Amino acid sequence: MTPLVKLLLEGGSLDTAQMAQVLNLSEADLNQQLAALKKSGVFLGFRPVMNLAHEDSGVVRAIIEVRITPERGGGFNRFADRISRFDEVESCYLVSGGYDLMVVVNGASLQKVAAFVSEKLSTIEGVLSTATHFMLRSYKEHGFLLGGKVEETERLKVAP
């Protein structure tokens, strides 16, 4: 992992001038490295981490477990690509275990998410089953704690 990639992952809300200073680079050199990472497909863009518990976003999030029959010659990739193209899909992962794909979905309501699963996702030929888990509360997103303030000196209790 390059120092720039590590800083992008851990740097929080640093702007490009601050990142250049931390990495001992000129801002122009940093921008060239960022452009190279974008061109290679490693760096896709910045995304803020939001605590939507403090905002009435009206968005319902769900994790959908999807079991599929892999295709000869295409495996899981064609299914994952097709599912990823739906507007409701935030993320799609190939996983190991009791199911094949983990799909994170956003919708305006529980009913909209359920309709997406029953009308679009489960009707795809080769989908064997789905299981929907609605996200009720987030405690940590992308490395950031979302709950109340925790003192930095507070330590986790150790059980004997």
Chimera marker file (.cmm) of the C-alpha trace (Angstrom):
<marker_set name="trace">
<marker id="1" x="0.000" y="0.000" z="0.000" r="1" g="1" b="0" radius="0.5"/>
<marker id="2" x="1.480" y="3.336" z="-1.034" r="1" g="1" b="0" radius="0.5"/>
<marker id="3" x="1.748" y="6.177" z="1.497" r="1" g="1" b="0" radius="0.5"/>
<marker id="4" x="-0.858" y="8.160" z="-0.468" r="1" g="1" b="0" radius="0.5"/>
<marker id="5" x="-3.388" y="5.302" z="-0.462" r="1" g="1" b="0" radius="0.5"/>
<marker id="6" x="-2.813" y="4.784" z="3.270" r="1" g="1" b="0" radius="0.5"/>
<marker id="7" x="-3.339" y="8.506" z="3.903" r="1" g="1" b="0" radius="0.5"/>
<marker id="8" x="-6.532" y="8.516" z="1.809" r="1" g="1" b="0" radius="0.5"/>
<marker id="9" x="-7.893" y="5.653" z="3.906" r="1" g="1" b="0" radius="0.5"/>
<marker id="10" x="-6.865" y="7.063" z="7.271" r="1" g="1" b="0" radius="0.5"/>
<marker id="11" x="-6.544" y="10.815" z="6.670" r="1" g="1" b="0" radius="0.5"/>
<marker id="12" x="-10.084" y="11.771" z="7.561" r="1" g="1" b="0" radius="0.5"/>
<marker id="13" x="-10.960" y="15.178" z="6.183" r="1" g="1" b="0" radius="0.5"/>
<marker id="14" x="-7.547" y="16.403" z="5.008" r="1" g="1" b="0" radius="0.5"/>
<marker id="15" x="-7.592" y="18.560" z="1.892" r="1" g="1" b="0" radius="0.5"/>
<marker id="16" x="-5.021" y="18.123" z="-0.872" r="1" g="1" b="0" radius="0.5"/>
<marker id="17" x="-2.709" y="20.833" z="0.506" r="1" g="1" b="0" radius="0.5"/>
<marker id="18" x="-2.667" y="19.138" z="3.912" r="1" g="1" b="0" radius="0.5"/>
<marker id="19" x="-2.084" y="15.695" z="2.347" r="1" g="1" b="0" radius="0.5"/>
<marker id="20" x="0.812" y="17.081" z="0.285" r="1" g="1" b="0" radius="0.5"/>
<marker id="21" x="2.355" y="18.535" z="3.442" r="1" g="1" b="0" radius="0.5"/>
<marker id="22" x="2.014" y="15.244" z="5.358" r="1" g="1" b="0" radius="0.5"/>
<marker id="23" x="3.557" y="13.279" z="2.471" r="1" g="1" b="0" radius="0.5"/>
<marker id="24" x="6.311" y="15.874" z="1.896" r="1" g="1" b="0" radius="0.5"/>
<marker id="25" x="5.158" y="16.487" z="-1.688" r="1" g="1" b="0" radius="0.5"/>
<marker id="26" x="4.196" y="19.529" z="-3.682" r="1" g="1" b="0" radius="0.5"/>
<marker id="27" x="0.476" y="19.885" z="-4.250" r="1" g="1" b="0" radius="0.5"/>
<marker id="28" x="1.070" y="19.445" z="-8.000" r="1" g="1" b="0" radius="0.5"/>
<marker id="29" x="2.884" y="16.117" z="-7.393" r="1" g="1" b="0" radius="0.5"/>
<marker id="30" x="0.082" y="14.968" z="-5.110" r="1" g="1" b="0" radius="0.5"/>
<marker id="31" x="-2.529" y="15.840" z="-7.744" r="1" g="1" b="0" radius="0.5"/>
<marker id="32" x="-0.529" y="13.865" z="-10.344" r="1" g="1" b="0" radius="0.5"/>
<marker id="33" x="-0.477" y="10.827" z="-8.033" r="1" g="1" b="0" radius="0.5"/>
<marker id="34" x="-4.218" y="11.182" z="-7.394" r="1" g="1" b="0" radius="0.5"/>
<marker id="35" x="-4.838" y="11.389" z="-11.158" r="1" g="1" b="0" radius="0.5"/>
<marker id="36" x="-2.754" y="8.226" z="-11.692" r="1" g="1" b="0" radius="0.5"/>
<marker id="37" x="-4.736" y="6.399" z="-8.969" r="1" g="1" b="0" radius="0.5"/>
<marker id="38" x="-7.999" y="7.506" z="-10.603" r="1" g="1" b="0" radius="0.5"/>
<marker id="39" x="-6.816" y="6.396" z="-14.041" r="1" g="1" b="0" radius="0.5"/>
<marker id="40" x="-5.807" y="2.964" z="-12.712" r="1" g="1" b="0" radius="0.5"/>
<marker id="41" x="-9.191" y="2.543" z="-10.992" r="1" g="1" b="0" radius="0.5"/>
<marker id="42" x="-7.771" y="2.383" z="-7.444" r="1" g="1" b="0" radius="0.5"/>
<marker id="43" x="-9.107" y="5.768" z="-6.318" r="1" g="1" b="0" radius="0.5"/>
<marker id="44" x="-12.744" y="6.285" z="-7.236" r="1" g="1" b="0" radius="0.5"/>
<marker id="45" x="-13.480" y="9.451" z="-5.245" r="1" g="1" b="0" radius="0.5"/>
<marker id="46" x="-13.992" y="10.991" z="-1.842" r="1" g="1" b="0" radius="0.5"/>
<marker id="47" x="-17.090" y="10.146" z="0.160" r="1" g="1" b="0" radius="0.5"/>
<marker id="48" x="-18.174" y="11.779" z="3.407" r="1" g="1" b="0" radius="0.5"/>
<marker id="49" x="-19.095" y="9.627" z="6.384" r="1" g="1" b="0" radius="0.5"/>
<marker id="50" x="-22.555" y="10.670" z="7.531" r="1" g="1" b="0" radius="0.5"/>
<marker id="51" x="-24.332" y="9.946" z="10.787" r="1" g="1" b="0" radius="0.5"/>
<marker id="52" x="-27.869" y="9.798" z="9.440" r="1" g="1" b="0" radius="0.5"/>
<marker id="53" x="-29.276" y="9.229" z="12.931" r="1" g="1" b="0" radius="0.5"/>
<marker id="54" x="-29.016" y="13.022" z="13.338" r="1" g="1" b="0" radius="0.5"/>
<marker id="55" x="-30.732" y="13.677" z="10.020" r="1" g="1" b="0" radius="0.5"/>
<marker id="56" x="-34.231" y="12.719" z="8.947" r="1" g="1" b="0" radius="0.5"/>
<marker id="57" x="-33.005" y="11.247" z="5.662" r="1" g="1" b="0" radius="0.5"/>
<marker id="58" x="-36.045" y="9.091" z="4.967" r="1" g="1" b="0" radius="0.5"/>
<marker id="59" x="-33.751" y="6.339" z="3.684" r="1" g="1" b="0" radius="0.5"/>
<marker id="60" x="-34.175" y="2.700" z="4.661" r="1" g="1" b="0" radius="0.5"/>
<marker id="61" x="-31.075" y="0.521" z="4.317" r="1" g="1" b="0" radius="0.5"/>
<marker id="62" x="-31.037" y="-3.248" z="4.112" r="1" g="1" b="0" radius="0.5"/>
<marker id="63" x="-28.561" y="-6.058" z="3.624" r="1" g="1" b="0" radius="0.5"/>
<marker id="64" x="-29.798" y="-8.732" z="1.253" r="1" g="1" b="0" radius="0.5"/>
<marker id="65" x="-28.231" y="-12.187" z="1.278" r="1" g="1" b="0" radius="0.5"/>
<marker id="66" x="-28.494" y="-13.724" z="-2.190" r="1" g="1" b="0" radius="0.5"/>
<marker id="67" x="-27.899" y="-17.384" z="-3.074" r="1" g="1" b="0" radius="0.5"/>
<marker id="68" x="-27.363" y="-17.987" z="-6.784" r="1" g="1" b="0" radius="0.5"/>
<marker id="69" x="-26.449" y="-20.794" z="-9.153" r="1" g="1" b="0" radius="0.5"/>
<marker id="70" x="-23.164" y="-19.788" z="-10.823" r="1" g="1" b="0" radius="0.5"/>
<marker id="71" x="-23.114" y="-19.877" z="-14.600" r="1" g="1" b="0" radius="0.5"/>
<marker id="72" x="-20.728" y="-21.927" z="-16.677" r="1" g="1" b="0" radius="0.5"/>
<marker id="73" x="-18.092" y="-19.556" z="-18.024" r="1" g="1" b="0" radius="0.5"/>
<marker id="74" x="-19.432" y="-16.567" z="-16.107" r="1" g="1" b="0" radius="0.5"/>
<marker id="75" x="-19.485" y="-17.777" z="-12.526" r="1" g="1" b="0" radius="0.5"/>
<marker id="76" x="-20.838" y="-15.185" z="-10.134" r="1" g="1" b="0" radius="0.5"/>
<marker id="77" x="-19.542" y="-12.160" z="-12.051" r="1" g="1" b="0" radius="0.5"/>
<marker id="78" x="-22.459" y="-11.756" z="-14.480" r="1" g="1" b="0" radius="0.5"/>
<marker id="79" x="-24.983" y="-11.930" z="-11.633" r="1" g="1" b="0" radius="0.5"/>
<marker id="80" x="-23.022" y="-9.481" z="-9.495" r="1" g="1" b="0" radius="0.5"/>
<marker id="81" x="-22.686" y="-7.064" z="-12.407" r="1" g="1" b="0" radius="0.5"/>
<marker id="82" x="-26.399" y="-7.265" z="-13.242" r="1" g="1" b="0" radius="0.5"/>
<marker id="83" x="-27.475" y="-6.773" z="-9.620" r="1" g="1" b="0" radius="0.5"/>
<marker id="84" x="-24.997" y="-3.908" z="-9.117" r="1" g="1" b="0" radius="0.5"/>
<marker id="85" x="-26.605" y="-1.934" z="-11.945" r="1" g="1" b="0" radius="0.5"/>
<marker id="86" x="-29.910" y="-1.434" z="-10.086" r="1" g="1" b="0" radius="0.5"/>
<marker id="87" x="-30.271" y="2.113" z="-8.726" r="1" g="1" b="0" radius="0.5"/>
<marker id="88" x="-31.375" y="0.777" z="-5.341" r="1" g="1" b="0" radius="0.5"/>
<marker id="89" x="-28.083" y="-1.113" z="-4.856" r="1" g="1" b="0" radius="0.5"/>
<marker id="90" x="-25.447" y="0.756" z="-2.865" r="1" g="1" b="0" radius="0.5"/>
<marker id="91" x="-22.899" y="-2.085" z="-2.712" r="1" g="1" b="0" radius="0.5"/>
<marker id="92" x="-22.581" y="-5.680" z="-3.869" r="1" g="1" b="0" radius="0.5"/>
<marker id="93" x="-20.010" y="-8.190" z="-2.570" r="1" g="1" b="0" radius="0.5"/>
<marker id="94" x="-19.128" y="-11.796" z="-3.360" r="1" g="1" b="0" radius="0.5"/>
<marker id="95" x="-18.806" y="-13.504" z="0.033" r="1" g="1" b="0" radius="0.5"/>
<marker id="96" x="-18.063" y="-16.920" z="1.450" r="1" g="1" b="0" radius="0.5"/>
<marker id="97" x="-20.419" y="-18.847" z="3.710" r="1" g="1" b="0" radius="0.5"/>
<marker id="98" x="-24.105" y="-19.667" z="3.541" r="1" g="1" b="0" radius="0.5"/>
<marker id="99" x="-24.875" y="-17.310" z="0.667" r="1" g="1" b="0" radius="0.5"/>
<marker id="100" x="-23.025" y="-15.969" z="-2.376" r="1" g="1" b="0" radius="0.5"/>
<marker id="101" x="-23.677" y="-12.232" z="-2.665" r="1" g="1" b="0" radius="0.5"/>
<marker id="102" x="-24.223" y="-9.600" z="0.003" r="1" g="1" b="0" radius="0.5"/>
<marker id="103" x="-26.151" y="-6.666" z="-1.435" r="1" g="1" b="0" radius="0.5"/>
<marker id="104" x="-26.630" y="-3.371" z="0.428" r="1" g="1" b="0" radius="0.5"/>
<marker id="105" x="-29.830" y="-1.650" z="-0.721" r="1" g="1" b="0" radius="0.5"/>
<marker id="106" x="-31.330" y="1.802" z="-0.101" r="1" g="1" b="0" radius="0.5"/>
<marker id="107" x="-35.037" y="2.587" z="-0.403" r="1" g="1" b="0" radius="0.5"/>
<marker id="108" x="-37.572" y="5.213" z="0.569" r="1" g="1" b="0" radius="0.5"/>
<marker id="109" x="-39.462" y="2.781" z="2.820" r="1" g="1" b="0" radius="0.5"/>
<marker id="110" x="-39.557" y="-0.812" z="4.042" r="1" g="1" b="0" radius="0.5"/>
<marker id="111" x="-42.176" y="-1.504" z="1.383" r="1" g="1" b="0" radius="0.5"/>
<marker id="112" x="-39.980" y="-0.084" z="-1.419" r="1" g="1" b="0" radius="0.5"/>
<marker id="113" x="-37.045" y="-2.281" z="-0.371" r="1" g="1" b="0" radius="0.5"/>
<marker id="114" x="-39.339" y="-5.319" z="-0.103" r="1" g="1" b="0" radius="0.5"/>
<marker id="115" x="-40.763" y="-4.554" z="-3.555" r="1" g="1" b="0" radius="0.5"/>
<marker id="116" x="-37.256" y="-4.301" z="-4.999" r="1" g="1" b="0" radius="0.5"/>
<marker id="117" x="-36.378" y="-7.714" z="-3.571" r="1" g="1" b="0" radius="0.5"/>
<marker id="118" x="-39.591" y="-9.443" z="-4.647" r="1" g="1" b="0" radius="0.5"/>
<marker id="119" x="-40.045" y="-7.795" z="-8.050" r="1" g="1" b="0" radius="0.5"/>
<marker id="120" x="-36.509" y="-7.230" z="-9.330" r="1" g="1" b="0" radius="0.5"/>
<marker id="121" x="-33.929" y="-9.211" z="-7.376" r="1" g="1" b="0" radius="0.5"/>
<marker id="122" x="-35.605" y="-12.548" z="-6.670" r="1" g="1" b="0" radius="0.5"/>
<marker id="123" x="-37.054" y="-12.781" z="-10.199" r="1" g="1" b="0" radius="0.5"/>
<marker id="124" x="-33.609" y="-12.955" z="-11.837" r="1" g="1" b="0" radius="0.5"/>
<marker id="125" x="-33.143" y="-16.419" z="-13.315" r="1" g="1" b="0" radius="0.5"/>
<marker id="126" x="-30.518" y="-18.264" z="-11.285" r="1" g="1" b="0" radius="0.5"/>
<marker id="127" x="-31.348" y="-16.569" z="-7.967" r="1" g="1" b="0" radius="0.5"/>
<marker id="128" x="-32.131" y="-19.426" z="-5.586" r="1" g="1" b="0" radius="0.5"/>
<marker id="129" x="-33.078" y="-17.445" z="-2.483" r="1" g="1" b="0" radius="0.5"/>
<marker id="130" x="-32.817" y="-14.098" z="-0.723" r="1" g="1" b="0" radius="0.5"/>
<marker id="131" x="-32.853" y="-13.044" z="2.924" r="1" g="1" b="0" radius="0.5"/>
<marker id="132" x="-33.457" y="-9.400" z="3.825" r="1" g="1" b="0" radius="0.5"/>
<marker id="133" x="-32.030" y="-7.756" z="6.950" r="1" g="1" b="0" radius="0.5"/>
<marker id="134" x="-33.101" y="-4.162" z="7.604" r="1" g="1" b="0" radius="0.5"/>
<marker id="135" x="-30.481" y="-1.937" z="9.227" r="1" g="1" b="0" radius="0.5"/>
<marker id="136" x="-32.007" y="-0.420" z="12.340" r="1" g="1" b="0" radius="0.5"/>
<marker id="137" x="-29.070" y="1.582" z="13.673" r="1" g="1" b="0" radius="0.5"/>
<marker id="138" x="-25.435" y="2.220" z="12.732" r="1" g="1" b="0" radius="0.5"/>
<marker id="139" x="-22.799" y="2.216" z="15.433" r="1" g="1" b="0" radius="0.5"/>
<marker id="140" x="-19.716" y="2.577" z="13.255" r="1" g="1" b="0" radius="0.5"/>
<marker id="141" x="-19.320" y="3.558" z="9.585" r="1" g="1" b="0" radius="0.5"/>
<marker id="142" x="-16.020" y="3.440" z="7.691" r="1" g="1" b="0" radius="0.5"/>
<marker id="143" x="-14.001" y="3.518" z="10.909" r="1" g="1" b="0" radius="0.5"/>
<marker id="144" x="-15.956" y="6.333" z="12.570" r="1" g="1" b="0" radius="0.5"/>
<marker id="145" x="-17.976" y="5.740" z="15.748" r="1" g="1" b="0" radius="0.5"/>
<marker id="146" x="-21.469" y="7.171" z="15.329" r="1" g="1" b="0" radius="0.5"/>
<marker id="147" x="-22.805" y="6.872" z="18.875" r="1" g="1" b="0" radius="0.5"/>
<marker id="148" x="-22.274" y="9.280" z="21.723" r="1" g="1" b="0" radius="0.5"/>
<marker id="149" x="-18.877" y="10.762" z="22.453" r="1" g="1" b="0" radius="0.5"/>
<marker id="150" x="-16.461" y="8.280" z="23.925" r="1" g="1" b="0" radius="0.5"/>
<marker id="151" x="-13.597" y="9.639" z="25.970" r="1" g="1" b="0" radius="0.5"/>
<marker id="152" x="-10.240" y="8.757" z="24.436" r="1" g="1" b="0" radius="0.5"/>
<marker id="153" x="-9.032" y="7.553" z="27.840" r="1" g="1" b="0" radius="0.5"/>
<marker id="154" x="-11.991" y="5.201" z="28.231" r="1" g="1" b="0" radius="0.5"/>
<marker id="155" x="-10.762" y="1.638" z="27.916" r="1" g="1" b="0" radius="0.5"/>
<marker id="156" x="-12.708" y="-1.475" z="27.183" r="1" g="1" b="0" radius="0.5"/>
<marker id="157" x="-13.216" y="-3.672" z="30.211" r="1" g="1" b="0" radius="0.5"/>
<marker id="158" x="-11.240" y="-6.898" z="30.242" r="1" g="1" b="0" radius="0.5"/>
<marker id="159" x="-12.938" y="-10.010" z="31.575" r="1" g="1" b="0" radius="0.5"/>
<marker id="160" x="-10.805" y="-12.527" z="33.473" r="1" g="1" b="0" radius="0.5"/>
<link id1="1" id2="2" r="1" g="1" b="0" radius="0.2"/>
<link id1="2" id2="3" r="1" g="1" b="0" radius="0.2"/>
<link id1="3" id2="4" r="1" g="1" b="0" radius="0.2"/>
<link id1="4" id2="5" r="1" g="1" b="0" radius="0.2"/>
<link id1="5" id2="6" r="1" g="1" b="0" radius="0.2"/>
<link id1="6" id2="7" r="1" g="1" b="0" radius="0.2"/>
<link id1="7" id2="8" r="1" g="1" b="0" radius="0.2"/>
<link id1="8" id2="9" r="1" g="1" b="0" radius="0.2"/>
<link id1="9" id2="10" r="1" g="1" b="0" radius="0.2"/>
<link id1="10" id2="11" r="1" g="1" b="0" radius="0.2"/>
<link id1="11" id2="12" r="1" g="1" b="0" radius="0.2"/>
<link id1="12" id2="13" r="1" g="1" b="0" radius="0.2"/>
<link id1="13" id2="14" r="1" g="1" b="0" radius="0.2"/>
<link id1="14" id2="15" r="1" g="1" b="0" radius="0.2"/>
<link id1="15" id2="16" r="1" g="1" b="0" radius="0.2"/>
<link id1="16" id2="17" r="1" g="1" b="0" radius="0.2"/>
<link id1="17" id2="18" r="1" g="1" b="0" radius="0.2"/>
<link id1="18" id2="19" r="1" g="1" b="0" radius="0.2"/>
<link id1="19" id2="20" r="1" g="1" b="0" radius="0.2"/>
<link id1="20" id2="21" r="1" g="1" b="0" radius="0.2"/>
<link id1="21" id2="22" r="1" g="1" b="0" radius="0.2"/>
<link id1="22" id2="23" r="1" g="1" b="0" radius="0.2"/>
<link id1="23" id2="24" r="1" g="1" b="0" radius="0.2"/>
<link id1="24" id2="25" r="1" g="1" b="0" radius="0.2"/>
<link id1="25" id2="26" r="1" g="1" b="0" radius="0.2"/>
<link id1="26" id2="27" r="1" g="1" b="0" radius="0.2"/>
<link id1="27" id2="28" r="1" g="1" b="0" radius="0.2"/>
<link id1="28" id2="29" r="1" g="1" b="0" radius="0.2"/>
<link id1="29" id2="30" r="1" g="1" b="0" radius="0.2"/>
<link id1="30" id2="31" r="1" g="1" b="0" radius="0.2"/>
<link id1="31" id2="32" r="1" g="1" b="0" radius="0.2"/>
<link id1="32" id2="33" r="1" g="1" b="0" radius="0.2"/>
<link id1="33" id2="34" r="1" g="1" b="0" radius="0.2"/>
<link id1="34" id2="35" r="1" g="1" b="0" radius="0.2"/>
<link id1="35" id2="36" r="1" g="1" b="0" radius="0.2"/>
<link id1="36" id2="37" r="1" g="1" b="0" radius="0.2"/>
<link id1="37" id2="38" r="1" g="1" b="0" radius="0.2"/>
<link id1="38" id2="39" r="1" g="1" b="0" radius="0.2"/>
<link id1="39" id2="40" r="1" g="1" b="0" radius="0.2"/>
<link id1="40" id2="41" r="1" g="1" b="0" radius="0.2"/>
<link id1="41" id2="42" r="1" g="1" b="0" radius="0.2"/>
<link id1="42" id2="43" r="1" g="1" b="0" radius="0.2"/>
<link id1="43" id2="44" r="1" g="1" b="0" radius="0.2"/>
<link id1="44" id2="45" r="1" g="1" b="0" radius="0.2"/>
<link id1="45" id2="46" r="1" g="1" b="0" radius="0.2"/>
<link id1="46" id2="47" r="1" g="1" b="0" radius="0.2"/>
<link id1="47" id2="48" r="1" g="1" b="0" radius="0.2"/>
<link id1="48" id2="49" r="1" g="1" b="0" radius="0.2"/>
<link id1="49" id2="50" r="1" g="1" b="0" radius="0.2"/>
<link id1="50" id2="51" r="1" g="1" b="0" radius="0.2"/>
<link id1="51" id2="52" r="1" g="1" b="0" radius="0.2"/>
<link id1="52" id2="53" r="1" g="1" b="0" radius="0.2"/>
<link id1="53" id2="54" r="1" g="1" b="0" radius="0.2"/>
<link id1="54" id2="55" r="1" g="1" b="0" radius="0.2"/>
<link id1="55" id2="56" r="1" g="1" b="0" radius="0.2"/>
<link id1="56" id2="57" r="1" g="1" b="0" radius="0.2"/>
<link id1="57" id2="58" r="1" g="1" b="0" radius="0.2"/>
<link id1="58" id2="59" r="1" g="1" b="0" radius="0.2"/>
<link id1="59" id2="60" r="1" g="1" b="0" radius="0.2"/>
<link id1="60" id2="61" r="1" g="1" b="0" radius="0.2"/>
<link id1="61" id2="62" r="1" g="1" b="0" radius="0.2"/>
<link id1="62" id2="63" r="1" g="1" b="0" radius="0.2"/>
<link id1="63" id2="64" r="1" g="1" b="0" radius="0.2"/>
<link id1="64" id2="65" r="1" g="1" b="0" radius="0.2"/>
<link id1="65" id2="66" r="1" g="1" b="0" radius="0.2"/>
<link id1="66" id2="67" r="1" g="1" b="0" radius="0.2"/>
<link id1="67" id2="68" r="1" g="1" b="0" radius="0.2"/>
<link id1="68" id2="69" r="1" g="1" b="0" radius="0.2"/>
<link id1="69" id2="70" r="1" g="1" b="0" radius="0.2"/>
<link id1="70" id2="71" r="1" g="1" b="0" radius="0.2"/>
<link id1="71" id2="72" r="1" g="1" b="0" radius="0.2"/>
<link id1="72" id2="73" r="1" g="1" b="0" radius="0.2"/>
<link id1="73" id2="74" r="1" g="1" b="0" radius="0.2"/>
<link id1="74" id2="75" r="1" g="1" b="0" radius="0.2"/>
<link id1="75" id2="76" r="1" g="1" b="0" radius="0.2"/>
<link id1="76" id2="77" r="1" g="1" b="0" radius="0.2"/>
<link id1="77" id2="78" r="1" g="1" b="0" radius="0.2"/>
<link id1="78" id2="79" r="1" g="1" b="0" radius="0.2"/>
<link id1="79" id2="80" r="1" g="1" b="0" radius="0.2"/>
<link id1="80" id2="81" r="1" g="1" b="0" radius="0.2"/>
<link id1="81" id2="82" r="1" g="1" b="0" radius="0.2"/>
<link id1="82" id2="83" r="1" g="1" b="0" radius="0.2"/>
<link id1="83" id2="84" r="1" g="1" b="0" radius="0.2"/>
<link id1="84" id2="85" r="1" g="1" b="0" radius="0.2"/>
<link id1="85" id2="86" r="1" g="1" b="0" radius="0.2"/>
<link id1="86" id2="87" r="1" g="1" b="0" radius="0.2"/>
<link id1="87" id2="88" r="1" g="1" b="0" radius="0.2"/>
<link id1="88" id2="89" r="1" g="1" b="0" radius="0.2"/>
<link id1="89" id2="90" r="1" g="1" b="0" radius="0.2"/>
<link id1="90" id2="91" r="1" g="1" b="0" radius="0.2"/>
<link id1="91" id2="92" r="1" g="1" b="0" radius="0.2"/>
<link id1="92" id2="93" r="1" g="1" b="0" radius="0.2"/>
<link id1="93" id2="94" r="1" g="1" b="0" radius="0.2"/>
<link id1="94" id2="95" r="1" g="1" b="0" radius="0.2"/>
<link id1="95" id2="96" r="1" g="1" b="0" radius="0.2"/>
<link id1="96" id2="97" r="1" g="1" b="0" radius="0.2"/>
<link id1="97" id2="98" r="1" g="1" b="0" radius="0.2"/>
<link id1="98" id2="99" r="1" g="1" b="0" radius="0.2"/>
<link id1="99" id2="100" r="1" g="1" b="0" radius="0.2"/>
<link id1="100" id2="101" r="1" g="1" b="0" radius="0.2"/>
<link id1="101" id2="102" r="1" g="1" b="0" radius="0.2"/>
<link id1="102" id2="103" r="1" g="1" b="0" radius="0.2"/>
<link id1="103" id2="104" r="1" g="1" b="0" radius="0.2"/>
<link id1="104" id2="105" r="1" g="1" b="0" radius="0.2"/>
<link id1="105" id2="106" r="1" g="1" b="0" radius="0.2"/>
<link id1="106" id2="107" r="1" g="1" b="0" radius="0.2"/>
<link id1="107" id2="108" r="1" g="1" b="0" radius="0.2"/>
<link id1="108" id2="109" r="1" g="1" b="0" radius="0.2"/>
<link id1="109" id2="110" r="1" g="1" b="0" radius="0.2"/>
<link id1="110" id2="111" r="1" g="1" b="0" radius="0.2"/>
<link id1="111" id2="112" r="1" g="1" b="0" radius="0.2"/>
<link id1="112" id2="113" r="1" g="1" b="0" radius="0.2"/>
<link id1="113" id2="114" r="1" g="1" b="0" radius="0.2"/>
<link id1="114" id2="115" r="1" g="1" b="0" radius="0.2"/>
<link id1="115" id2="116" r="1" g="1" b="0" radius="0.2"/>
<link id1="116" id2="117" r="1" g="1" b="0" radius="0.2"/>
<link id1="117" id2="118" r="1" g="1" b="0" radius="0.2"/>
<link id1="118" id2="119" r="1" g="1" b="0" radius="0.2"/>
<link id1="119" id2="120" r="1" g="1" b="0" radius="0.2"/>
<link id1="120" id2="121" r="1" g="1" b="0" radius="0.2"/>
<link id1="121" id2="122" r="1" g="1" b="0" radius="0.2"/>
<link id1="122" id2="123" r="1" g="1" b="0" radius="0.2"/>
<link id1="123" id2="124" r="1" g="1" b="0" radius="0.2"/>
<link id1="124" id2="125" r="1" g="1" b="0" radius="0.2"/>
<link id1="125" id2="126" r="1" g="1" b="0" radius="0.2"/>
<link id1="126" id2="127" r="1" g="1" b="0" radius="0.2"/>
<link id1="127" id2="128" r="1" g="1" b="0" radius="0.2"/>
<link id1="128" id2="129" r="1" g="1" b="0" radius="0.2"/>
<link id1="129" id2="130" r="1" g="1" b="0" radius="0.2"/>
<link id1="130" id2="131" r="1" g="1" b="0" radius="0.2"/>
<link id1="131" id2="132" r="1" g="1" b="0" radius="0.2"/>
<link id1="132" id2="133" r="1" g="1" b="0" radius="0.2"/>
<link id1="133" id2="134" r="1" g="1" b="0" radius="0.2"/>
<link id1="134" id2="135" r="1" g="1" b="0" radius="0.2"/>
<link id1="135" id2="136" r="1" g="1" b="0" radius="0.2"/>
<link id1="136" id2="137" r="1" g="1" b="0" radius="0.2"/>
<link id1="137" id2="138" r="1" g="1" b="0" radius="0.2"/>
<link id1="138" id2="139" r="1" g="1" b="0" radius="0.2"/>
<link id1="139" id2="140" r="1" g="1" b="0" radius="0.2"/>
<link id1="140" id2="141" r="1" g="1" b="0" radius="0.2"/>
<link id1="141" id2="142" r="1" g="1" b="0" radius="0.2"/>
<link id1="142" id2="143" r="1" g="1" b="0" radius="0.2"/>
<link id1="143" id2="144" r="1" g="1" b="0" radius="0.2"/>
<link id1="144" id2="145" r="1" g="1" b="0" radius="0.2"/>
<link id1="145" id2="146" r="1" g="1" b="0" radius="0.2"/>
<link id1="146" id2="147" r="1" g="1" b="0" radius="0.2"/>
<link id1="147" id2="148" r="1" g="1" b="0" radius="0.2"/>
<link id1="148" id2="149" r="1" g="1" b="0" radius="0.2"/>
<link id1="149" id2="150" r="1" g="1" b="0" radius="0.2"/>
<link id1="150" id2="151" r="1" g="1" b="0" radius="0.2"/>
<link id1="151" id2="152" r="1" g="1" b="0" radius="0.2"/>
<link id1="152" id2="153" r="1" g="1" b="0" radius="0.2"/>
<link id1="153" id2="154" r="1" g="1" b="0" radius="0.2"/>
<link id1="154" id2="155" r="1" g="1" b="0" radius="0.2"/>
<link id1="155" id2="156" r="1" g="1" b="0" radius="0.2"/>
<link id1="156" id2="157" r="1" g="1" b="0" radius="0.2"/>
<link id1="157" id2="158" r="1" g="1" b="0" radius="0.2"/>
<link id1="158" id2="159" r="1" g="1" b="0" radius="0.2"/>
<link id1="159" id2="160" r="1" g="1" b="0" radius="0.2"/>
</marker_set>
